[in-house]
Structure formats: structure tokens, C-alpha cells
Amino acid sequence: MSERSIGKSEDLEPEAPEIYGLLRPHDYDLLYFLFEPAVKPLIEAVHLANTRGQPSFNEIVKNIEDKLNALS
């Protein structure tokens, strides 16, 4: 489990440095592997907002909202 924890932390740094920077000071990056499947779309959205701008973020959030509405 520790190998998986470290591996996911190392993967997170280049994929979403903004999120990694928030998690790392408290060692929360080592817990990321536990909740990655649930938060991956939101982390990708935050990363896109920082690299491509707010419209890309808004598009992803809209897609997530549409999928959630389709489930209800």
C-alpha cells in the first residue's frame, strides 16, 4: 500500500502541480490514492482552468453537472 501511495503522489505532481502543491505540505498527497477515483475529474478541471483558462473549466463542470442530472 505504501508503494501505491508514493506512486500516486509522484504521478500527481506533473499531472496537477497546483493540487500537489496544496496537498504536499501536509503529506496529504500520500492519501491521494484513496480518493483519486472520486476526485480525478475535478482535479483535471482545476488543472485545465490553470493551463487553458476558465472556459475549459466551465465546460468540464457543465459536463459533470449534465451527467449528474442524467442519473437523477
Predicted model as a PDB file, atoms N, CA, C, CB and O in Angstrom, pLDDT in the B-factor column:
MODEL        1                                                                  
ATOM      1  N   MET A   1       0.824  -1.187   0.000  1.00 86.00           N  
ATOM      2  CA  MET A   1       0.000   0.000   0.000  1.00 86.00           C  
ATOM      3  C   MET A   1       0.873   1.257   0.000  1.00 86.00           C  
ATOM      4  CB  MET A   1      -0.940  -0.005   1.207  1.00 86.00           C  
ATOM      5  O   MET A   1       0.514   2.261  -0.615  1.00 86.00           O  
ATOM      6  N   SER A   2       2.002   1.204   0.678  1.00 88.00           N  
ATOM      7  CA  SER A   2       2.871   2.379   0.705  1.00 88.00           C  
ATOM      8  C   SER A   2       3.453   2.673  -0.675  1.00 88.00           C  
ATOM      9  CB  SER A   2       4.000   2.180   1.715  1.00 88.00           C  
ATOM     10  O   SER A   2       3.622   3.838  -1.036  1.00 88.00           O  
ATOM     11  N   GLU A   3       3.764   1.624  -1.456  1.00 91.00           N  
ATOM     12  CA  GLU A   3       4.262   1.833  -2.811  1.00 91.00           C  
ATOM     13  C   GLU A   3       3.214   2.521  -3.682  1.00 91.00           C  
ATOM     14  CB  GLU A   3       4.674   0.499  -3.437  1.00 91.00           C  
ATOM     15  O   GLU A   3       3.533   3.426  -4.454  1.00 91.00           O  
ATOM     16  N   ARG A   4       1.982   2.094  -3.554  1.00 88.00           N  
ATOM     17  CA  ARG A   4       0.898   2.700  -4.318  1.00 88.00           C  
ATOM     18  C   ARG A   4       0.711   4.158  -3.911  1.00 88.00           C  
ATOM     19  CB  ARG A   4      -0.410   1.916  -4.116  1.00 88.00           C  
ATOM     20  O   ARG A   4       0.508   5.025  -4.761  1.00 88.00           O  
ATOM     21  N   SER A   5       0.780   4.420  -2.628  1.00 91.00           N  
ATOM     22  CA  SER A   5       0.636   5.777  -2.116  1.00 91.00           C  
ATOM     23  C   SER A   5       1.714   6.691  -2.687  1.00 91.00           C  
ATOM     24  CB  SER A   5       0.696   5.779  -0.587  1.00 91.00           C  
ATOM     25  O   SER A   5       1.414   7.790  -3.154  1.00 91.00           O  
ATOM     26  N   ILE A   6       2.945   6.250  -2.654  1.00 91.00           N  
ATOM     27  CA  ILE A   6       4.065   7.050  -3.165  1.00 91.00           C  
ATOM     28  C   ILE A   6       3.959   7.202  -4.678  1.00 91.00           C  
ATOM     29  CB  ILE A   6       5.418   6.404  -2.785  1.00 91.00           C  
ATOM     30  O   ILE A   6       4.216   8.280  -5.214  1.00 91.00           O  
ATOM     31  N   GLY A   7       3.588   6.141  -5.358  1.00 92.00           N  
ATOM     32  CA  GLY A   7       3.459   6.195  -6.812  1.00 92.00           C  
ATOM     33  C   GLY A   7       2.405   7.198  -7.264  1.00 92.00           C  
ATOM     34  O   GLY A   7       2.640   7.973  -8.191  1.00 92.00           O  
ATOM     35  N   LYS A   8       1.263   7.185  -6.623  1.00 90.00           N  
ATOM     36  CA  LYS A   8       0.195   8.133  -6.988  1.00 90.00           C  
ATOM     37  C   LYS A   8       0.604   9.563  -6.665  1.00 90.00           C  
ATOM     38  CB  LYS A   8      -1.115   7.785  -6.254  1.00 90.00           C  
ATOM     39  O   LYS A   8       0.263  10.489  -7.401  1.00 90.00           O  
ATOM     40  N   SER A   9       1.323   9.744  -5.585  1.00 91.00           N  
ATOM     41  CA  SER A   9       1.820  11.074  -5.237  1.00 91.00           C  
ATOM     42  C   SER A   9       2.781  11.569  -6.307  1.00 91.00           C  
ATOM     43  CB  SER A   9       2.513  11.056  -3.860  1.00 91.00           C  
ATOM     44  O   SER A   9       2.707  12.724  -6.728  1.00 91.00           O  
ATOM     45  N   GLU A  10       3.685  10.695  -6.747  1.00 93.00           N  
ATOM     46  CA  GLU A  10       4.634  11.069  -7.793  1.00 93.00           C  
ATOM     47  C   GLU A  10       3.930  11.354  -9.118  1.00 93.00           C  
ATOM     48  CB  GLU A  10       5.669   9.965  -7.981  1.00 93.00           C  
ATOM     49  O   GLU A  10       4.364  12.229  -9.867  1.00 93.00           O  
ATOM     50  N   ASP A  11       2.859  10.635  -9.415  1.00 91.00           N  
ATOM     51  CA  ASP A  11       2.083  10.872 -10.640  1.00 91.00           C  
ATOM     52  C   ASP A  11       1.337  12.199 -10.577  1.00 91.00           C  
ATOM     53  CB  ASP A  11       1.089   9.728 -10.872  1.00 91.00           C  
ATOM     54  O   ASP A  11       1.188  12.888 -11.587  1.00 91.00           O  
ATOM     55  N   LEU A  12       0.874  12.548  -9.390  1.00 89.00           N  
ATOM     56  CA  LEU A  12       0.071  13.764  -9.229  1.00 89.00           C  
ATOM     57  C   LEU A  12       0.890  15.024  -9.485  1.00 89.00           C  
ATOM     58  CB  LEU A  12      -0.527  13.817  -7.828  1.00 89.00           C  
ATOM     59  O   LEU A  12       0.376  15.991 -10.048  1.00 89.00           O  
ATOM     60  N   GLU A  13       2.147  15.023  -9.084  1.00 90.00           N  
ATOM     61  CA  GLU A  13       2.963  16.242  -9.208  1.00 90.00           C  
ATOM     62  C   GLU A  13       3.027  16.772 -10.645  1.00 90.00           C  
ATOM     63  CB  GLU A  13       4.374  15.969  -8.709  1.00 90.00           C  
ATOM     64  O   GLU A  13       2.769  17.959 -10.845  1.00 90.00           O  
ATOM     65  N   PRO A  14       3.355  15.963 -11.651  1.00 91.00           N  
ATOM     66  CA  PRO A  14       3.381  16.522 -13.014  1.00 91.00           C  
ATOM     67  C   PRO A  14       1.991  16.691 -13.627  1.00 91.00           C  
ATOM     68  CB  PRO A  14       4.214  15.635 -13.912  1.00 91.00           C  
ATOM     69  O   PRO A  14       1.791  17.564 -14.471  1.00 91.00           O  
ATOM     70  N   GLU A  15       1.027  15.859 -13.209  1.00 86.00           N  
ATOM     71  CA  GLU A  15      -0.317  15.925 -13.782  1.00 86.00           C  
ATOM     72  C   GLU A  15      -1.078  17.162 -13.325  1.00 86.00           C  
ATOM     73  CB  GLU A  15      -1.100  14.682 -13.413  1.00 86.00           C  
ATOM     74  O   GLU A  15      -1.751  17.809 -14.127  1.00 86.00           O  
ATOM     75  N   ALA A  16      -0.974  17.490 -12.057  1.00 85.00           N  
ATOM     76  CA  ALA A  16      -1.723  18.628 -11.497  1.00 85.00           C  
ATOM     77  C   ALA A  16      -0.874  19.279 -10.404  1.00 85.00           C  
ATOM     78  CB  ALA A  16      -3.120  18.167 -10.922  1.00 85.00           C  
ATOM     79  O   ALA A  16      -1.135  19.095  -9.216  1.00 85.00           O  
ATOM     80  N   PRO A  17       0.137  20.037 -10.810  1.00 88.00           N  
ATOM     81  CA  PRO A  17       1.039  20.616  -9.804  1.00 88.00           C  
ATOM     82  C   PRO A  17       0.352  21.540  -8.810  1.00 88.00           C  
ATOM     83  CB  PRO A  17       2.130  21.370 -10.487  1.00 88.00           C  
ATOM     84  O   PRO A  17       0.811  21.677  -7.676  1.00 88.00           O  
ATOM     85  N   GLU A  18      -0.751  22.181  -9.222  1.00 85.00           N  
ATOM     86  CA  GLU A  18      -1.469  23.068  -8.295  1.00 85.00           C  
ATOM     87  C   GLU A  18      -2.055  22.280  -7.135  1.00 85.00           C  
ATOM     88  CB  GLU A  18      -2.585  23.827  -9.028  1.00 85.00           C  
ATOM     89  O   GLU A  18      -1.980  22.708  -5.983  1.00 85.00           O  
ATOM     90  N   ILE A  19      -2.633  21.138  -7.442  1.00 87.00           N  
ATOM     91  CA  ILE A  19      -3.233  20.289  -6.404  1.00 87.00           C  
ATOM     92  C   ILE A  19      -2.136  19.666  -5.551  1.00 87.00           C  
ATOM     93  CB  ILE A  19      -4.122  19.182  -7.036  1.00 87.00           C  
ATOM     94  O   ILE A  19      -2.235  19.628  -4.325  1.00 87.00           O  
ATOM     95  N   TYR A  20      -1.099  19.183  -6.204  1.00 91.00           N  
ATOM     96  CA  TYR A  20       0.028  18.598  -5.475  1.00 91.00           C  
ATOM     97  C   TYR A  20       0.604  19.614  -4.490  1.00 91.00           C  
ATOM     98  CB  TYR A  20       1.123  18.119  -6.457  1.00 91.00           C  
ATOM     99  O   TYR A  20       0.912  19.273  -3.348  1.00 91.00           O  
ATOM    100  N   GLY A  21       0.748  20.851  -4.932  1.00 93.00           N  
ATOM    101  CA  GLY A  21       1.295  21.894  -4.073  1.00 93.00           C  
ATOM    102  C   GLY A  21       0.446  22.168  -2.843  1.00 93.00           C  
ATOM    103  O   GLY A  21       0.964  22.551  -1.794  1.00 93.00           O  
ATOM    104  N   LEU A  22      -0.851  21.972  -2.975  1.00 90.00           N  
ATOM    105  CA  LEU A  22      -1.738  22.159  -1.826  1.00 90.00           C  
ATOM    106  C   LEU A  22      -1.689  20.971  -0.863  1.00 90.00           C  
ATOM    107  CB  LEU A  22      -3.169  22.377  -2.303  1.00 90.00           C  
ATOM    108  O   LEU A  22      -1.755  21.144   0.354  1.00 90.00           O  
ATOM    109  N   LEU A  23      -1.575  19.774  -1.419  1.00 91.00           N  
ATOM    110  CA  LEU A  23      -1.598  18.565  -0.598  1.00 91.00           C  
ATOM    111  C   LEU A  23      -0.256  18.252   0.063  1.00 91.00           C  
ATOM    112  CB  LEU A  23      -2.021  17.396  -1.439  1.00 91.00           C  
ATOM    113  O   LEU A  23      -0.221  17.793   1.205  1.00 91.00           O  
ATOM    114  N   ARG A  24       0.837  18.493  -0.638  1.00 93.00           N  
ATOM    115  CA  ARG A  24       2.163  18.067  -0.181  1.00 93.00           C  
ATOM    116  C   ARG A  24       2.606  18.638   1.163  1.00 93.00           C  
ATOM    117  CB  ARG A  24       3.162  18.438  -1.199  1.00 93.00           C  
ATOM    118  O   ARG A  24       3.160  17.885   1.964  1.00 93.00           O  
ATOM    119  N   PRO A  25       2.398  19.915   1.461  1.00 94.00           N  
ATOM    120  CA  PRO A  25       2.904  20.435   2.743  1.00 94.00           C  
ATOM    121  C   PRO A  25       2.369  19.693   3.973  1.00 94.00           C  
ATOM    122  CB  PRO A  25       2.555  21.893   2.862  1.00 94.00           C  
ATOM    123  O   PRO A  25       2.996  19.710   5.032  1.00 94.00           O  
ATOM    124  N   HIS A  26       1.229  19.054   3.832  1.00 92.00           N  
ATOM    125  CA  HIS A  26       0.618  18.344   4.958  1.00 92.00           C  
ATOM    126  C   HIS A  26       0.701  16.825   4.786  1.00 92.00           C  
ATOM    127  CB  HIS A  26      -0.842  18.770   5.117  1.00 92.00           C  
ATOM    128  O   HIS A  26       0.100  16.075   5.555  1.00 92.00           O  
ATOM    129  N   ASP A  27       1.447  16.378   3.773  1.00 91.00           N  
ATOM    130  CA  ASP A  27       1.576  14.958   3.422  1.00 91.00           C  
ATOM    131  C   ASP A  27       0.251  14.335   2.976  1.00 91.00           C  
ATOM    132  CB  ASP A  27       2.123  14.184   4.606  1.00 91.00           C  
ATOM    133  O   ASP A  27       0.117  13.112   2.964  1.00 91.00           O  
ATOM    134  N   TYR A  28      -0.715  15.157   2.613  1.00 91.00           N  
ATOM    135  CA  TYR A  28      -1.991  14.640   2.117  1.00 91.00           C  
ATOM    136  C   TYR A  28      -1.836  14.009   0.740  1.00 91.00           C  
ATOM    137  CB  TYR A  28      -3.033  15.757   2.063  1.00 91.00           C  
ATOM    138  O   TYR A  28      -2.678  13.215   0.320  1.00 91.00           O  
ATOM    139  N   ASP A  29      -0.767  14.356   0.039  1.00 90.00           N  
ATOM    140  CA  ASP A  29      -0.519  13.746  -1.265  1.00 90.00           C  
ATOM    141  C   ASP A  29      -0.373  12.234  -1.145  1.00 90.00           C  
ATOM    142  CB  ASP A  29       0.735  14.344  -1.905  1.00 90.00           C  
ATOM    143  O   ASP A  29      -0.652  11.507  -2.098  1.00 90.00           O  
ATOM    144  N   LEU A  30       0.059  11.758   0.016  1.00 91.00           N  
ATOM    145  CA  LEU A  30       0.213  10.323   0.217  1.00 91.00           C  
ATOM    146  C   LEU A  30      -1.127   9.618   0.422  1.00 91.00           C  
ATOM    147  CB  LEU A  30       1.114  10.065   1.406  1.00 91.00           C  
ATOM    148  O   LEU A  30      -1.202   8.393   0.330  1.00 91.00           O  
ATOM    149  N   LEU A  31      -2.172  10.374   0.696  1.00 91.00           N  
ATOM    150  CA  LEU A  31      -3.522   9.806   0.831  1.00 91.00           C  
ATOM    151  C   LEU A  31      -4.328   9.920  -0.459  1.00 91.00           C  
ATOM    152  CB  LEU A  31      -4.271  10.499   1.961  1.00 91.00           C  
ATOM    153  O   LEU A  31      -5.426   9.376  -0.568  1.00 91.00           O  
ATOM    154  N   TYR A  32      -3.773  10.629  -1.423  1.00 90.00           N  
ATOM    155  CA  TYR A  32      -4.489  10.902  -2.670  1.00 90.00           C  
ATOM    156  C   TYR A  32      -4.997   9.625  -3.341  1.00 90.00           C  
ATOM    157  CB  TYR A  32      -3.586  11.658  -3.630  1.00 90.00           C  
ATOM    158  O   TYR A  32      -6.096   9.620  -3.895  1.00 90.00           O  
ATOM    159  N   PHE A  33      -4.218   8.547  -3.300  1.00 90.00           N  
ATOM    160  CA  PHE A  33      -4.618   7.317  -3.966  1.00 90.00           C  
ATOM    161  C   PHE A  33      -5.943   6.785  -3.444  1.00 90.00           C  
ATOM    162  CB  PHE A  33      -3.547   6.271  -3.801  1.00 90.00           C  
ATOM    163  O   PHE A  33      -6.639   6.067  -4.162  1.00 90.00           O  
ATOM    164  N   LEU A  34      -6.309   7.121  -2.204  1.00 91.00           N  
ATOM    165  CA  LEU A  34      -7.563   6.636  -1.620  1.00 91.00           C  
ATOM    166  C   LEU A  34      -8.794   7.284  -2.247  1.00 91.00           C  
ATOM    167  CB  LEU A  34      -7.567   6.886  -0.128  1.00 91.00           C  
ATOM    168  O   LEU A  34      -9.829   6.637  -2.408  1.00 91.00           O  
ATOM    169  N   PHE A  35      -8.679   8.559  -2.598  1.00 89.00           N  
ATOM    170  CA  PHE A  35      -9.854   9.258  -3.124  1.00 89.00           C  
ATOM    171  C   PHE A  35      -9.702   9.703  -4.569  1.00 89.00           C  
ATOM    172  CB  PHE A  35     -10.152  10.450  -2.276  1.00 89.00           C  
ATOM    173  O   PHE A  35     -10.549  10.434  -5.082  1.00 89.00           O  
ATOM    174  N   GLU A  36      -8.628   9.269  -5.235  1.00 88.00           N  
ATOM    175  CA  GLU A  36      -8.392   9.661  -6.622  1.00 88.00           C  
ATOM    176  C   GLU A  36      -9.575   9.367  -7.556  1.00 88.00           C  
ATOM    177  CB  GLU A  36      -7.168   8.958  -7.134  1.00 88.00           C  
ATOM    178  O   GLU A  36      -9.967  10.255  -8.313  1.00 88.00           O  
ATOM    179  N   PRO A  37     -10.154   8.173  -7.538  1.00 87.00           N  
ATOM    180  CA  PRO A  37     -11.234   7.904  -8.490  1.00 87.00           C  
ATOM    181  C   PRO A  37     -12.409   8.885  -8.362  1.00 87.00           C  
ATOM    182  CB  PRO A  37     -11.735   6.487  -8.299  1.00 87.00           C  
ATOM    183  O   PRO A  37     -13.041   9.236  -9.359  1.00 87.00           O  
ATOM    184  N   ALA A  38     -12.691   9.314  -7.154  1.00 85.00           N  
ATOM    185  CA  ALA A  38     -13.828  10.212  -6.939  1.00 85.00           C  
ATOM    186  C   ALA A  38     -13.526  11.654  -7.346  1.00 85.00           C  
ATOM    187  CB  ALA A  38     -14.244  10.175  -5.484  1.00 85.00           C  
ATOM    188  O   ALA A  38     -14.423  12.369  -7.794  1.00 85.00           O  
ATOM    189  N   VAL A  39     -12.281  12.086  -7.195  1.00 86.00           N  
ATOM    190  CA  VAL A  39     -11.959  13.498  -7.429  1.00 86.00           C  
ATOM    191  C   VAL A  39     -11.185  13.759  -8.712  1.00 86.00           C  
ATOM    192  CB  VAL A  39     -11.176  14.024  -6.281  1.00 86.00           C  
ATOM    193  O   VAL A  39     -10.934  14.916  -9.050  1.00 86.00           O  
ATOM    194  N   LYS A  40     -10.800  12.712  -9.433  1.00 85.00           N  
ATOM    195  CA  LYS A  40      -9.991  12.889 -10.641  1.00 85.00           C  
ATOM    196  C   LYS A  40     -10.608  13.868 -11.639  1.00 85.00           C  
ATOM    197  CB  LYS A  40      -9.782  11.556 -11.312  1.00 85.00           C  
ATOM    198  O   LYS A  40      -9.887  14.730 -12.142  1.00 85.00           O  
ATOM    199  N   PRO A  41     -11.906  13.781 -11.955  1.00 80.00           N  
ATOM    200  CA  PRO A  41     -12.468  14.754 -12.900  1.00 80.00           C  
ATOM    201  C   PRO A  41     -12.360  16.200 -12.418  1.00 80.00           C  
ATOM    202  CB  PRO A  41     -13.915  14.426 -13.163  1.00 80.00           C  
ATOM    203  O   PRO A  41     -12.120  17.106 -13.217  1.00 80.00           O  
ATOM    204  N   LEU A  42     -12.533  16.413 -11.141  1.00 82.00           N  
ATOM    205  CA  LEU A  42     -12.424  17.775 -10.615  1.00 82.00           C  
ATOM    206  C   LEU A  42     -10.986  18.266 -10.605  1.00 82.00           C  
ATOM    207  CB  LEU A  42     -12.997  17.844  -9.210  1.00 82.00           C  
ATOM    208  O   LEU A  42     -10.732  19.446 -10.849  1.00 82.00           O  
ATOM    209  N   ILE A  43     -10.053  17.384 -10.330  1.00 83.00           N  
ATOM    210  CA  ILE A  43      -8.648  17.769 -10.364  1.00 83.00           C  
ATOM    211  C   ILE A  43      -8.235  18.116 -11.789  1.00 83.00           C  
ATOM    212  CB  ILE A  43      -7.760  16.641  -9.805  1.00 83.00           C  
ATOM    213  O   ILE A  43      -7.499  19.077 -12.011  1.00 83.00           O  
ATOM    214  N   GLU A  44      -8.709  17.338 -12.747  1.00 82.00           N  
ATOM    215  CA  GLU A  44      -8.422  17.652 -14.144  1.00 82.00           C  
ATOM    216  C   GLU A  44      -9.027  19.001 -14.530  1.00 82.00           C  
ATOM    217  CB  GLU A  44      -8.961  16.545 -15.066  1.00 82.00           C  
ATOM    218  O   GLU A  44      -8.415  19.768 -15.273  1.00 82.00           O  
ATOM    219  N   ALA A  45     -10.208  19.285 -14.033  1.00 82.00           N  
ATOM    220  CA  ALA A  45     -10.855  20.567 -14.323  1.00 82.00           C  
ATOM    221  C   ALA A  45     -10.059  21.735 -13.750  1.00 82.00           C  
ATOM    222  CB  ALA A  45     -12.278  20.583 -13.762  1.00 82.00           C  
ATOM    223  O   ALA A  45      -9.885  22.755 -14.417  1.00 82.00           O  
ATOM    224  N   VAL A  46      -9.581  21.593 -12.531  1.00 83.00           N  
ATOM    225  CA  VAL A  46      -8.776  22.654 -11.912  1.00 83.00           C  
ATOM    226  C   VAL A  46      -7.480  22.854 -12.695  1.00 83.00           C  
ATOM    227  CB  VAL A  46      -8.464  22.314 -10.429  1.00 83.00           C  
ATOM    228  O   VAL A  46      -7.056  23.984 -12.937  1.00 83.00           O  
ATOM    229  N   HIS A  47      -6.863  21.753 -13.081  1.00 81.00           N  
ATOM    230  CA  HIS A  47      -5.616  21.851 -13.851  1.00 81.00           C  
ATOM    231  C   HIS A  47      -5.866  22.536 -15.199  1.00 81.00           C  
ATOM    232  CB  HIS A  47      -5.002  20.445 -14.070  1.00 81.00           C  
ATOM    233  O   HIS A  47      -5.082  23.389 -15.615  1.00 81.00           O  
ATOM    234  N   LEU A  48      -6.945  22.167 -15.875  1.00 82.00           N  
ATOM    235  CA  LEU A  48      -7.277  22.816 -17.150  1.00 82.00           C  
ATOM    236  C   LEU A  48      -7.570  24.295 -16.968  1.00 82.00           C  
ATOM    237  CB  LEU A  48      -8.475  22.133 -17.796  1.00 82.00           C  
ATOM    238  O   LEU A  48      -7.183  25.110 -17.806  1.00 82.00           O  
ATOM    239  N   ALA A  49      -8.237  24.646 -15.902  1.00 85.00           N  
ATOM    240  CA  ALA A  49      -8.517  26.063 -15.649  1.00 85.00           C  
ATOM    241  C   ALA A  49      -7.224  26.849 -15.508  1.00 85.00           C  
ATOM    242  CB  ALA A  49      -9.376  26.229 -14.385  1.00 85.00           C  
ATOM    243  O   ALA A  49      -7.125  27.983 -15.977  1.00 85.00           O  
ATOM    244  N   ASN A  50      -6.235  26.246 -14.862  1.00 84.00           N  
ATOM    245  CA  ASN A  50      -4.953  26.925 -14.668  1.00 84.00           C  
ATOM    246  C   ASN A  50      -4.104  26.955 -15.925  1.00 84.00           C  
ATOM    247  CB  ASN A  50      -4.183  26.260 -13.564  1.00 84.00           C  
ATOM    248  O   ASN A  50      -3.297  27.868 -16.097  1.00 84.00           O  
ATOM    249  N   THR A  51      -4.266  25.977 -16.810  1.00 85.00           N  
ATOM    250  CA  THR A  51      -3.433  25.925 -18.007  1.00 85.00           C  
ATOM    251  C   THR A  51      -4.124  26.486 -19.247  1.00 85.00           C  
ATOM    252  CB  THR A  51      -3.015  24.506 -18.269  1.00 85.00           C  
ATOM    253  O   THR A  51      -3.470  27.074 -20.108  1.00 85.00           O  
ATOM    254  N   ARG A  52      -5.437  26.311 -19.343  1.00 88.00           N  
ATOM    255  CA  ARG A  52      -6.158  26.737 -20.554  1.00 88.00           C  
ATOM    256  C   ARG A  52      -7.170  27.839 -20.314  1.00 88.00           C  
ATOM    257  CB  ARG A  52      -6.858  25.569 -21.159  1.00 88.00           C  
ATOM    258  O   ARG A  52      -7.704  28.409 -21.266  1.00 88.00           O  
ATOM    259  N   GLY A  53      -7.439  28.143 -19.066  1.00 86.00           N  
ATOM    260  CA  GLY A  53      -8.361  29.227 -18.760  1.00 86.00           C  
ATOM    261  C   GLY A  53      -9.717  28.753 -18.265  1.00 86.00           C  
ATOM    262  O   GLY A  53     -10.047  27.568 -18.315  1.00 86.00           O  
ATOM    263  N   GLN A  54     -10.474  29.698 -17.796  1.00 86.00           N  
ATOM    264  CA  GLN A  54     -11.773  29.443 -17.174  1.00 86.00           C  
ATOM    265  C   GLN A  54     -12.788  28.774 -18.093  1.00 86.00           C  
ATOM    266  CB  GLN A  54     -12.342  30.724 -16.680  1.00 86.00           C  
ATOM    267  O   GLN A  54     -13.541  27.927 -17.612  1.00 86.00           O  
ATOM    268  N   PRO A  55     -12.859  29.101 -19.398  1.00 88.00           N  
ATOM    269  CA  PRO A  55     -13.864  28.442 -20.245  1.00 88.00           C  
ATOM    270  C   PRO A  55     -13.713  26.916 -20.285  1.00 88.00           C  
ATOM    271  CB  PRO A  55     -13.779  28.989 -21.655  1.00 88.00           C  
ATOM    272  O   PRO A  55     -14.714  26.201 -20.318  1.00 88.00           O  
ATOM    273  N   SER A  56     -12.488  26.420 -20.282  1.00 83.00           N  
ATOM    274  CA  SER A  56     -12.277  24.966 -20.262  1.00 83.00           C  
ATOM    275  C   SER A  56     -12.793  24.361 -18.962  1.00 83.00           C  
ATOM    276  CB  SER A  56     -10.785  24.633 -20.442  1.00 83.00           C  
ATOM    277  O   SER A  56     -13.412  23.297 -18.966  1.00 83.00           O  
ATOM    278  N   PHE A  57     -12.537  25.041 -17.859  1.00 84.00           N  
ATOM    279  CA  PHE A  57     -13.034  24.588 -16.562  1.00 84.00           C  
ATOM    280  C   PHE A  57     -14.559  24.552 -16.563  1.00 84.00           C  
ATOM    281  CB  PHE A  57     -12.518  25.504 -15.433  1.00 84.00           C  
ATOM    282  O   PHE A  57     -15.164  23.574 -16.124  1.00 84.00           O  
ATOM    283  N   ASN A  58     -15.171  25.613 -17.054  1.00 87.00           N  
ATOM    284  CA  ASN A  58     -16.631  25.683 -17.089  1.00 87.00           C  
ATOM    285  C   ASN A  58     -17.230  24.562 -17.925  1.00 87.00           C  
ATOM    286  CB  ASN A  58     -17.079  27.028 -17.635  1.00 87.00           C  
ATOM    287  O   ASN A  58     -18.277  24.015 -17.578  1.00 87.00           O  
ATOM    288  N   GLU A  59     -16.574  24.223 -19.016  1.00 86.00           N  
ATOM    289  CA  GLU A  59     -17.070  23.144 -19.881  1.00 86.00           C  
ATOM    290  C   GLU A  59     -17.054  21.803 -19.160  1.00 86.00           C  
ATOM    291  CB  GLU A  59     -16.231  23.057 -21.160  1.00 86.00           C  
ATOM    292  O   GLU A  59     -18.010  21.033 -19.255  1.00 86.00           O  
ATOM    293  N   ILE A  60     -15.975  21.522 -18.442  1.00 82.00           N  
ATOM    294  CA  ILE A  60     -15.890  20.258 -17.706  1.00 82.00           C  
ATOM    295  C   ILE A  60     -16.929  20.208 -16.599  1.00 82.00           C  
ATOM    296  CB  ILE A  60     -14.485  20.067 -17.119  1.00 82.00           C  
ATOM    297  O   ILE A  60     -17.591  19.188 -16.412  1.00 82.00           O  
ATOM    298  N   VAL A  61     -17.073  21.291 -15.872  1.00 82.00           N  
ATOM    299  CA  VAL A  61     -18.063  21.324 -14.793  1.00 82.00           C  
ATOM    300  C   VAL A  61     -19.468  21.137 -15.355  1.00 82.00           C  
ATOM    301  CB  VAL A  61     -17.972  22.651 -14.011  1.00 82.00           C  
ATOM    302  O   VAL A  61     -20.293  20.458 -14.744  1.00 82.00           O  
ATOM    303  N   LYS A  62     -19.743  21.725 -16.496  1.00 88.00           N  
ATOM    304  CA  LYS A  62     -21.058  21.549 -17.137  1.00 88.00           C  
ATOM    305  C   LYS A  62     -21.273  20.087 -17.518  1.00 88.00           C  
ATOM    306  CB  LYS A  62     -21.182  22.451 -18.392  1.00 88.00           C  
ATOM    307  O   LYS A  62     -22.363  19.551 -17.318  1.00 88.00           O  
ATOM    308  N   ASN A  63     -20.247  19.439 -18.065  1.00 85.00           N  
ATOM    309  CA  ASN A  63     -20.364  18.019 -18.415  1.00 85.00           C  
ATOM    310  C   ASN A  63     -20.632  17.159 -17.181  1.00 85.00           C  
ATOM    311  CB  ASN A  63     -19.089  17.538 -19.118  1.00 85.00           C  
ATOM    312  O   ASN A  63     -21.447  16.238 -17.230  1.00 85.00           O  
ATOM    313  N   ILE A  64     -19.958  17.454 -16.089  1.00 82.00           N  
ATOM    314  CA  ILE A  64     -20.193  16.712 -14.843  1.00 82.00           C  
ATOM    315  C   ILE A  64     -21.619  16.951 -14.362  1.00 82.00           C  
ATOM    316  CB  ILE A  64     -19.175  17.129 -13.747  1.00 82.00           C  
ATOM    317  O   ILE A  64     -22.307  16.017 -13.952  1.00 82.00           O  
ATOM    318  N   GLU A  65     -22.055  18.200 -14.415  1.00 87.00           N  
ATOM    319  CA  GLU A  65     -23.414  18.527 -13.989  1.00 87.00           C  
ATOM    320  C   GLU A  65     -24.444  17.799 -14.850  1.00 87.00           C  
ATOM    321  CB  GLU A  65     -23.646  20.045 -14.056  1.00 87.00           C  
ATOM    322  O   GLU A  65     -25.421  17.265 -14.326  1.00 87.00           O  
ATOM    323  N   ASP A  66     -24.233  17.773 -16.160  1.00 89.00           N  
ATOM    324  CA  ASP A  66     -25.153  17.074 -17.062  1.00 89.00           C  
ATOM    325  C   ASP A  66     -25.236  15.588 -16.735  1.00 89.00           C  
ATOM    326  CB  ASP A  66     -24.716  17.261 -18.515  1.00 89.00           C  
ATOM    327  O   ASP A  66     -26.321  15.008 -16.742  1.00 89.00           O  
ATOM    328  N   LYS A  67     -24.097  14.973 -16.449  1.00 86.00           N  
ATOM    329  CA  LYS A  67     -24.090  13.547 -16.121  1.00 86.00           C  
ATOM    330  C   LYS A  67     -24.795  13.284 -14.793  1.00 86.00           C  
ATOM    331  CB  LYS A  67     -22.650  13.020 -16.067  1.00 86.00           C  
ATOM    332  O   LYS A  67     -25.516  12.296 -14.656  1.00 86.00           O  
ATOM    333  N   LEU A  68     -24.588  14.163 -13.817  1.00 85.00           N  
ATOM    334  CA  LEU A  68     -25.265  14.000 -12.531  1.00 85.00           C  
ATOM    335  C   LEU A  68     -26.770  14.174 -12.676  1.00 85.00           C  
ATOM    336  CB  LEU A  68     -24.719  14.999 -11.510  1.00 85.00           C  
ATOM    337  O   LEU A  68     -27.543  13.455 -12.042  1.00 85.00           O  
ATOM    338  N   ASN A  69     -27.187  15.115 -13.499  1.00 87.00           N  
ATOM    339  CA  ASN A  69     -28.609  15.322 -13.723  1.00 87.00           C  
ATOM    340  C   ASN A  69     -29.238  14.151 -14.460  1.00 87.00           C  
ATOM    341  CB  ASN A  69     -28.835  16.601 -14.499  1.00 87.00           C  
ATOM    342  O   ASN A  69     -30.403  13.826 -14.229  1.00 87.00           O  
ATOM    343  N   ALA A  70     -28.484  13.515 -15.342  1.00 85.00           N  
ATOM    344  CA  ALA A  70     -28.987  12.365 -16.078  1.00 85.00           C  
ATOM    345  C   ALA A  70     -29.205  11.171 -15.154  1.00 85.00           C  
ATOM    346  CB  ALA A  70     -28.022  11.992 -17.200  1.00 85.00           C  
ATOM    347  O   ALA A  70     -30.071  10.335 -15.412  1.00 85.00           O  
ATOM    348  N   LEU A  71     -28.427  11.090 -14.087  1.00 76.00           N  
ATOM    349  CA  LEU A  71     -28.555   9.981 -13.143  1.00 76.00           C  
ATOM    350  C   LEU A  71     -29.754  10.120 -12.215  1.00 76.00           C  
ATOM    351  CB  LEU A  71     -27.305   9.866 -12.323  1.00 76.00           C  
ATOM    352  O   LEU A  71     -30.246   9.128 -11.677  1.00 76.00           O  
ATOM    353  N   SER A  72     -30.226  11.353 -12.027  1.00 68.00           N  
ATOM    354  CA  SER A  72     -31.330  11.536 -11.072  1.00 68.00           C  
ATOM    355  C   SER A  72     -32.679  11.414 -11.712  1.00 68.00           C  
ATOM    356  CB  SER A  72     -31.227  12.869 -10.406  1.00 68.00           C  
ATOM    357  O   SER A  72     -33.698  11.545 -11.034  1.00 68.00           O  
TER     358      SER A  72                                                      
ENDMDL                                                                          
END                                                                             
